[in-house]
Amino acid sequence: MQPFLTLYLNTSSPFARVAHVCLHETRLIEQTELRWCDPWAADSELLEINPLSRVPTLVTAEGQVLTESLLIAYYVDSISEGVSLLPEAQREAVLSLTGLGQGLMEAAFQTVIARKHQGSEADASVLGMRRVSAIERTLAALDAHPAIMGATAPTERTLDTIVVAVALAYLSFRLPAFDWENRFPALQTWYARVTDSESFILTAFE
Ligand SMILES: N[C@@H](CCC(=O)N[C@@H](CS)C(=O)NCC(=O)O)C(=O)O
């Protein structure tokens, strides 16, 4: 089958990984061409189509350029004929948990970027301390969240599950000192179940 979607991504972006996992879960990956790129490069093909030069960027069959991981996830869900990432019956709960996961991902990503450009003292700044506190509070909230607690908590890969699990994977990848895996056992049990899937294994960070 001819690809009709094009996804620009890199191997270390949590936002791009969300889009990539969504394409796997909906099986639209089979109709997607992956374009690996460096969004930080000054002169790139990505920059020609997206003035923000950020991944993920998705180009549709009609040539529309979509940015923002959650908007891309929404679009992917809208054209999916199989699995629903945003099931109607659970919509509010899914959106609520998706927001927590996205916020965790943003705080983690901004922490990484601030350290990279300003050094480790970035964490001691007012904004740095707010980010670290937000990460800590959100991990505790997730560990106690009714959708996550307990060995039988559902692990369907809806958008909320995908976003939270990618955010946790990114913390392990870039900010291992948070050691969330050992400090939040309920979350770790849930995470292990969610990520034991092709969509997560085939999109691992590098
Ligand atoms: N809110 C955006 C964030 C995307 C983003 O920040 N992507 C990063 C990689 S993780 C990027 O491409 N950064 C390059 C830049 O900002 O120049 C989303 O959800 O897609």
Ligand as a Chemical Component Dictionary entry (heavy atoms), coordinates in Angstrom:
data_LIG
# 
_chem_comp.id                   LIG 
_chem_comp.type                 NON-POLYMER 
_chem_comp.pdbx_formal_charge   0 
_chem_comp.three_letter_code    LIG 
# 
loop_
_chem_comp_atom.comp_id 
_chem_comp_atom.atom_id 
_chem_comp_atom.alt_atom_id 
_chem_comp_atom.type_symbol 
_chem_comp_atom.charge 
_chem_comp_atom.model_Cartn_x 
_chem_comp_atom.model_Cartn_y 
_chem_comp_atom.model_Cartn_z 
_chem_comp_atom.pdbx_ordinal 
LIG N1  N1  N 0 4.025  21.099 22.068 1  
LIG C1  C1  C 0 4.748  20.425 21.016 2  
LIG C2  C2  C 0 6.213  20.274 21.450 3  
LIG C3  C3  C 0 7.110  19.796 20.301 4  
LIG C4  C4  C 0 8.585  19.990 20.632 5  
LIG O1  O1  O 0 8.953  20.781 21.498 6  
LIG N2  N2  N 0 9.433  19.218 19.922 7  
LIG C5  C5  C 0 10.866 19.351 20.134 8  
LIG C6  C6  C 0 11.530 17.986 20.205 9  
LIG S1  S1  S 0 11.063 17.119 21.668 10 
LIG C7  C7  C 0 11.489 20.082 18.973 11 
LIG O2  O2  O 0 11.238 19.742 17.838 12 
LIG N3  N3  N 0 12.305 21.097 19.279 13 
LIG C8  C8  C 0 13.030 21.855 18.297 14 
LIG C9  C9  C 0 12.905 23.334 18.506 15 
LIG O3  O3  O 0 12.144 23.756 19.414 16 
LIG O4  O4  O 0 13.553 24.075 17.772 17 
LIG C10 C10 C 0 4.085  19.068 20.719 18 
LIG O5  O5  O 0 3.322  18.582 21.577 19 
LIG O6  O6  O 0 4.274  18.525 19.619 20 
# 
loop_
_chem_comp_bond.comp_id 
_chem_comp_bond.atom_id_1 
_chem_comp_bond.atom_id_2 
_chem_comp_bond.value_order 
_chem_comp_bond.pdbx_ordinal 
LIG N1  C1  SING 1  
LIG C1  C2  SING 2  
LIG C1  C10 SING 3  
LIG C2  C3  SING 4  
LIG C3  C4  SING 5  
LIG C4  O1  DOUB 6  
LIG C4  N2  SING 7  
LIG N2  C5  SING 8  
LIG C5  C6  SING 9  
LIG C5  C7  SING 10 
LIG C6  S1  SING 11 
LIG C7  O2  DOUB 12 
LIG C7  N3  SING 13 
LIG N3  C8  SING 14 
LIG C8  C9  SING 15 
LIG C9  O3  DOUB 16 
LIG C9  O4  SING 17 
LIG C10 O5  DOUB 18 
LIG C10 O6  SING 19 
# 
